């Protein structure tokens, strides 16, 4: 039975491993119903982003309105928003539905290092979109941009996670995969304090779309009525399974196996 409508507002990935393609796979496999509003088309594969074609703001707004006016949504999830105009438009739509959970994945840097967010758009995202979010899910390069400082240690992560709360998000899940070490540590910061999640590092180059996948899995949980922490726990368990069973495609950062979420949806929390 399909439960939980998630409206994803993000860019596409022609390689199928990240972006809206990963979002749809994740939400569907976890038993939710995915709707979408495309912010950009990208020409990319596992070795890099080779081109970006923006969607006009008016057409992005039309996509969002068509979904909300008819199907509705139980959660929002945003990904790639590369222009200030698009961010302001999305913020206005989400602000009109303050009771709907909103997972903000601040997609700023591609896996290969390419910047996906225009400089002026970074300030707009901090100002207009972050305060509307239920949870902000940056990786370390994105958190460095948002916080304006370098993260080189777990102590830095703790400090930055708390700092990011001052931007207005009630919760921040700071993902620590970019720090070296045998374990990967993610930090959940809320007004109640910090909670750390530890897991053995998976030695794999197949990590394309991990951020999109995790954020969409969290959004699916929230749409289905799970609490924030339970949504995070299920999402992290699913992501690890998807990484461990990656199909091995591509010469660079390869995609995950999103079909494992069929089983992950039955995981004990």
C-alpha positions as CSV (number, residue, x, y, z in Angstrom):
1,X,0.0,0.0,0.0
2,X,1.3,3.4,-1.0
3,X,1.4,5.9,1.9
4,X,3.0,9.3,2.1
5,X,3.1,11.9,-0.7
6,X,6.5,13.6,-1.2
7,X,6.9,16.5,-3.5
8,X,10.5,16.7,-4.7
9,X,11.7,20.0,-6.0
10,X,15.1,19.3,-7.6
11,X,17.2,18.9,-10.7
12,X,17.5,15.8,-12.9
13,X,20.5,13.5,-13.3
14,X,20.8,12.0,-16.8
15,X,23.0,9.3,-15.3
16,X,20.1,8.2,-13.1
17,X,22.1,8.0,-9.8
18,X,21.2,11.3,-8.1
19,X,18.8,14.1,-8.4
20,X,15.1,13.5,-9.1
21,X,15.8,10.1,-10.5
22,X,17.3,8.9,-7.2
23,X,14.5,10.7,-5.3
24,X,11.7,8.9,-7.1
25,X,13.4,5.5,-6.7
26,X,13.9,6.0,-3.0
27,X,10.4,7.3,-2.2
28,X,8.8,4.6,-4.3
29,X,10.8,1.8,-2.8
30,X,10.1,3.0,0.8
31,X,6.4,2.8,0.0
32,X,5.7,6.5,-0.6
33,X,4.3,8.4,-3.6
34,X,6.7,10.7,-5.4
35,X,5.7,13.9,-7.3
36,X,8.2,16.2,-8.8
37,X,8.9,19.8,-9.9
38,X,12.1,20.0,-12.0
39,X,14.4,22.9,-11.4
40,X,17.1,22.0,-14.0
41,X,18.2,19.5,-16.5
42,X,21.7,18.3,-16.2
43,X,24.0,16.4,-18.6
44,X,26.0,14.2,-16.2
45,X,27.4,10.8,-15.6
46,X,29.5,9.2,-12.9
47,X,32.6,11.2,-13.8
48,X,31.1,14.7,-13.7
49,X,28.5,17.3,-14.6
50,X,28.9,18.4,-18.2
51,X,26.1,20.9,-18.6
52,X,23.1,22.4,-16.8
53,X,19.9,23.7,-18.5
54,X,17.8,25.8,-16.0
55,X,14.0,25.6,-15.9
56,X,12.3,29.0,-16.1
57,X,11.0,30.1,-12.8
58,X,7.4,30.5,-14.0
59,X,7.4,26.9,-15.3
60,X,8.8,25.6,-12.0
61,X,6.0,27.4,-10.2
62,X,3.5,25.9,-12.5
63,X,4.8,22.4,-11.8
64,X,4.5,22.9,-8.1
65,X,1.1,24.5,-8.2
66,X,-0.3,21.7,-10.5
67,X,0.8,19.1,-8.0
68,X,-0.4,20.9,-4.9
69,X,-3.7,21.9,-6.3
70,X,-4.7,18.4,-7.3
71,X,-2.6,15.7,-5.5
72,X,-1.3,17.6,-2.5
73,X,1.7,16.5,-0.5
74,X,2.6,15.2,3.0
75,X,6.2,16.4,2.8
76,X,8.5,18.6,0.7
77,X,12.0,17.8,-0.2
78,X,14.3,20.2,-2.1
79,X,17.6,19.5,-3.9
80,X,19.3,21.4,-6.6
81,X,18.1,25.1,-6.7
82,X,20.9,26.9,-8.5
83,X,19.3,30.4,-8.9
84,X,18.1,32.9,-6.3
85,X,14.9,33.5,-8.3
86,X,14.0,29.8,-8.0
87,X,14.8,29.7,-4.3
88,X,12.5,32.6,-3.6
89,X,9.7,31.1,-5.6
90,X,10.0,27.7,-3.8
91,X,10.2,29.4,-0.4
92,X,7.0,31.3,-1.1
93,X,5.2,28.0,-2.0
94,X,6.5,26.2,1.0
95,X,5.7,29.1,3.4
96,X,2.1,28.8,2.4
97,X,2.0,25.3,4.0
98,X,3.8,25.6,7.3
99,X,2.4,22.4,8.7
100,X,4.0,20.2,6.0
101,X,7.4,18.8,6.9
102,X,10.2,20.1,4.7
103,X,13.6,18.4,4.2
104,X,16.2,20.7,2.8
105,X,19.2,19.1,1.1
106,X,21.3,22.1,0.2
107,X,22.8,20.8,-3.0
108,X,25.8,23.1,-3.6
109,X,28.7,20.9,-4.8
110,X,28.5,17.9,-7.1
111,X,30.3,14.7,-6.2
112,X,33.1,15.5,-8.6
113,X,33.6,19.0,-7.0
114,X,31.6,21.1,-9.5
115,X,29.7,24.1,-7.9
116,X,26.0,23.7,-8.6
117,X,24.8,26.9,-6.8
118,X,25.4,30.4,-8.1
119,X,27.2,32.6,-5.5
120,X,24.2,35.0,-5.0
121,X,21.9,32.0,-4.6
122,X,23.8,30.7,-1.5
123,X,22.8,33.8,0.5
124,X,19.2,33.5,-0.7
125,X,19.0,29.9,0.4
126,X,20.3,30.8,3.9
127,X,17.9,33.7,4.2
128,X,14.7,32.5,2.7
129,X,14.7,28.7,2.6
130,X,16.6,27.4,5.6
131,X,14.3,28.9,8.2
132,X,11.3,27.1,6.6
133,X,12.9,23.7,6.9
134,X,12.1,20.9,9.3
135,X,15.6,19.6,8.9
136,X,18.7,20.7,6.9
137,X,21.0,17.9,5.6
138,X,24.3,19.3,4.4
139,X,27.5,17.3,3.8
140,X,30.8,18.9,5.0
141,X,31.6,20.9,1.8
142,X,28.0,22.4,1.9
143,X,28.2,23.0,5.6
144,X,31.5,24.9,5.1
145,X,29.8,27.2,2.6
146,X,26.8,27.8,4.8
147,X,28.9,28.4,7.9
148,X,31.8,30.2,6.2
149,X,34.5,28.1,7.9
150,X,36.5,25.0,7.4
151,X,35.6,21.6,8.9
152,X,38.7,19.5,9.6
153,X,37.7,17.4,12.6
154,X,34.8,16.0,14.6
155,X,35.1,18.9,17.0
156,X,34.7,21.3,14.0
157,X,31.6,19.3,13.0
158,X,30.0,19.7,16.4
159,X,30.7,23.4,16.4
160,X,29.3,23.9,12.9
161,X,26.3,21.8,13.5
162,X,25.3,24.0,16.4
163,X,26.2,27.2,14.4
164,X,23.9,26.1,11.5
165,X,20.9,25.9,13.9
166,X,21.2,29.7,14.2
167,X,20.2,30.0,10.5
168,X,16.7,29.0,11.6
169,X,16.3,25.3,10.9
170,X,15.1,23.4,14.0
171,X,17.2,20.4,13.1
172,X,20.5,19.9,11.2
173,X,21.8,16.5,10.1
174,X,25.5,17.2,9.4
175,X,26.9,14.3,7.3
176,X,30.5,13.4,8.1
177,X,31.4,11.2,5.2
178,X,34.1,13.6,3.9
179,X,36.2,13.3,7.1
180,X,38.8,10.5,6.9
181,X,38.6,7.6,9.3
182,X,37.4,4.0,9.7
183,X,34.0,5.2,11.0
184,X,31.6,7.7,9.5
185,X,30.0,10.0,12.0
186,X,26.8,12.0,11.3
187,X,25.6,14.6,13.8
188,X,22.0,15.5,14.5
189,X,21.7,19.0,16.1
190,X,18.5,20.2,17.7
191,X,17.6,22.5,20.5
192,X,17.9,19.5,22.8
193,X,21.5,19.0,21.9
194,X,23.7,16.8,19.7
195,X,23.3,13.2,18.9
196,X,25.9,11.3,16.9
197,X,25.3,8.3,14.6
198,X,28.4,6.1,14.0
199,X,28.8,3.5,11.2
200,X,31.8,1.6,9.7
201,X,33.0,3.3,6.5
202,X,32.0,1.5,3.4
203,X,35.1,1.3,1.1
204,X,33.4,2.0,-2.2
205,X,33.5,4.5,-5.1
206,X,29.8,4.0,-5.6
207,X,28.5,7.0,-3.6
208,X,26.8,9.0,-6.3
209,X,23.4,10.3,-5.1
210,X,23.9,9.4,-1.4
211,X,22.8,12.9,-0.2
212,X,19.7,12.9,-2.4
213,X,18.8,9.4,-1.4
214,X,19.2,10.1,2.3
215,X,17.2,13.3,2.3
216,X,14.4,11.7,0.2
217,X,14.3,8.7,2.6
218,X,13.9,11.0,5.6
219,X,11.2,13.0,3.8
220,X,9.3,9.7,3.1
221,X,9.4,8.8,6.7
222,X,8.1,12.2,7.7
223,X,5.3,11.9,5.1
224,X,4.3,8.5,6.5
225,X,4.0,9.9,10.0
226,X,7.3,8.7,11.5
227,X,9.1,11.0,13.9
228,X,12.2,12.8,12.8
229,X,14.7,10.5,14.6
230,X,12.9,7.4,13.4
231,X,12.9,8.7,9.9
232,X,16.6,9.4,10.1
233,X,17.4,5.9,11.5
234,X,15.4,4.2,8.7
235,X,16.9,6.4,6.1
236,X,20.5,5.7,7.2
237,X,19.9,1.9,7.4
238,X,18.4,2.0,3.9
239,X,21.3,4.0,2.5
240,X,23.9,1.6,3.8
241,X,22.1,-1.3,2.1
242,X,21.9,0.6,-1.1
243,X,25.6,1.4,-1.0
244,X,26.6,-2.2,-0.1
245,X,24.6,-3.6,-3.1
246,X,25.7,-1.0,-5.7
247,X,25.6,-2.4,-9.2
248,X,29.1,-1.2,-10.1
249,X,28.1,1.0,-13.1
250,X,30.3,3.8,-14.4
251,X,33.9,4.8,-14.3
252,X,33.6,7.3,-11.5
253,X,31.3,7.8,-8.5
254,X,28.8,5.1,-9.4
255,X,25.1,4.8,-8.4
256,X,23.5,2.9,-5.6
257,X,21.1,0.0,-5.8
258,X,17.8,1.8,-4.8
259,X,15.8,-1.5,-5.2
260,X,17.0,-2.6,-1.7
261,X,14.6,-0.1,-0.2
262,X,11.8,-2.6,-0.9
263,X,13.3,-4.7,2.0
264,X,14.6,-1.7,3.9
265,X,11.1,-0.4,4.3
266,X,10.5,-3.4,6.7
267,X,13.5,-2.8,8.8
268,X,13.1,-2.4,12.5
269,X,13.7,1.1,13.6
